[in-house]
């Protein structure tokens, strides 16, 4: 009996010690001192910039095996150059980075990078932790590991080599992005822009037509992968809408009854990627895909909905049909969002799954 008590006490102490370590790691990332960037704010509501932070993060992801290809297209020349360059160099820091970066889910690394200044120092610039889907402790030590990676790989040399490709991409988006964002705002008809600014960042080390749309420190970020034929207005709008419309979806989740939300999620979650594993993420993506379809030229709307269906995002089609009512009624999408989401209460989940 005494032995069992001792074992139980020892296990209790170990669990308590482990919990303390996790709490310390969580606090260390959340409370890491931040020195805001001294750069002057952009005069334009929509700005475009190249970003060596994201270049570094995606160089590390590619070195760790991130090989996703959009629509089976070959790697962008900048990505192929980076992969060849990194494959020829010893990189001891990858042993640590394997525990800190997930090549199957790059989004958390994108959000992490936007908290920090550029390499080689990666000094914290944004206080707090702005990735609610992950605990902050998941990034404990990532800044130090990436500093070592940057030095070992001599990434400054590689960045100088491929930066002209980034600058050319950025210049093309400077011409196209403002009108694309304005079209998204015109569709939503907000009383005022829901974000203080929109920052577009080309990300050539990612897959074709990939994108991420986090919002951080008052800015809506639009991180866009390469495209085949110049800037893609639809890709810009889609990622911007995660910041511009995503909060409206999350604020009106109760418009779908809990029982119906559970039924719809159960029917669809096995058909979608892990990025949309929660009901909240699935619903937001479907709403934005529906808006994508309505923003597209009429000849391309069915193609947009077909892609959503193929990705398992089958709520996009009925939501797009409901948006026709919004377009005719006037008012803002914020005002219409409860009715838009409530329209899902009448759907048969099994009928959705059975669609071709």
Buried (B, 14 or more C-beta within 10 A) or exposed (E): EEEEEEEEEEEEEEEEEEEEEEEEBBEBBBEBEBEEEEEEEBEEBBBBBBBBBBBBBBBBBBBBEBEBEBEEEEBBEBBEBBBEBBEEEEBEBBEBBBEBBBBEBBBBBBBBBBBBBBBBEBEBBBBEBBBEBBBBBBBBBBBEBBBBBBEBBEBBEBBEEBBEBBEEBBEBBBEBBBEBBBBBBEBBBBEEBBBEBBBBBBBBBBBBBBBBBBBBBEBBBBBBBBBEEEBBBBBBBBBBBBBBBBBBBEEBBEBBEEEBBEBBBEBBBEBBEEBBEEBBBBBBBBBBBBBBBBBBEEEEBEEBBEBBBEBBBBBBBBBBBBBEEBEEEEEEBBBBBBBBBBBBEEBEBEEBBEEE
